[in-house]
Amino acid sequence: MAIDKANLELRHDKLMEAFQDEELRKELETVCNEIYDIINAWLKTLENYDAGMENVFHLQSRVKGVPNFEEKLYRKNYIRDWDVSENKEENKDLIKKVLTDLIGIRVNCYFMKNEKILYDEFKKAAAEEKFPDFKLNFKENTDQKNKHKIWKFSGIYRDSYHFEVQIKSIVHNMWGEVDHKVIYKNPVYDGYIAKKKEISNALFNVFTASDNELYSVYTMQESEEQLLRSLFFLYTKDIIATRCKTKVLADHYENYFNVFKDIASVKEYVICKLTNTEYQLKELPAINTAPFAGLKTEVEKWFPLFYFDCIYQIGSLLYHYENLDSFIFYVLQLHFPEIHDAVDEEIDKDFMDSDSEPGANAGDAYGDKIAIINDLLGKCKLDHKKD
């Protein structure tokens, strides 16, 4: 049945009167907050939805605005299709139940690849009846007017209020806001609109590529320990460069971290720098140097002391060492506590002596010392010193 212009205007007035009703607006704001809280509470219980990533979400919510509602009445032909009543309360109920995006919730996640993952988590939760007050529909068209896919679904809350949930990454959301307002919801005619659409689509491809690269960078940070080591390097590199008279420091820091595994002190140092507080050097227990005297001599014979000095300078930012000698003794005790006086005495007699071969009684100790020196050199990725 055709509807004449006068009846269209009347239907328009009735619907706008109902939609702008003050009580309805307050009711919808309350319901919007309730839906927001339900989704937010569920997200907090969700385990990491992507391996190695924390759940970092930002929720946005809104009740549909009056201008957008009025425009949609005609764009979607609701003005003709809806069963508009003479009764305002009936029209209010109609709007609540049939306007699919009356209430909107947007869940922002970090990266585009997580949009579908999170969408699937919502579907799983709905199947497990985690949302008893929601009736959710996951069969909606997810192709947007701009030809790009969006992960969304609609629902009805307590059998009375229609709402829509969109899932967007940070980059997707930023691009979408500009694209939506400047191109698809621009109230002013723009003769350059075709070019702007072309540029917008090109930017979407750039943003998608950037999103992928950012995700790669993010997932490279595999552990807190790696991050702490990087920050420790940034805070100390200038000091070490001055002390060691070299700016080529990467190998020295790697050597240090290979020899020392105490990340707790590194973490404490970084925290002090971040909080602008003074780091207190840690005191070390007294060392009985006697068992390591022979080994220290051989290590100094075969080990490039420049490298030892560099890791000593790095270590001296965390611990109090009297000098380089005390540092070397500490390293030996830390890594090779099995050395005993008796073994050391045997080694002192004939280990690496140019005039003799190690005696039969010292054979085991000789092998131990060779293994120890090779192990230490290996930790620092070095070869024996050349004659």
MOJORA-V363133 format. One line per field, one symbol per residue. phi: phi as a letter, one per 40 degrees, with the letter a starting at -180 (. if undefined). A space follows every 50 residues. Layout:
# MOJORA-V363133
phi=???
This chain:
# MOJORA-V363133
phi=.cbccccccccdccccccccdccccccccccdcccdccccccdccccdca dgbccbbbbbaacdccccccccdcccgcdcccccbcccccccccdccbcc bdbbbbbcbcbdccccdcdcccccccccfcbccbbbbbbccbccccgccb caababcfgbbcabbbbbccccccccccccccbcbccbcbcbcccccccc ccccccccccdcccccccccccaccccccccccccbccccdcccfabcbd ccccdccccbbccccccccccccccfbcccdccbccbccdcbcccccccc cbbccdcccccccccccbbcbcacdccccccccccbcccbdccccccdca cgcccacccccbdccdcccdcccccccccbfbccccc
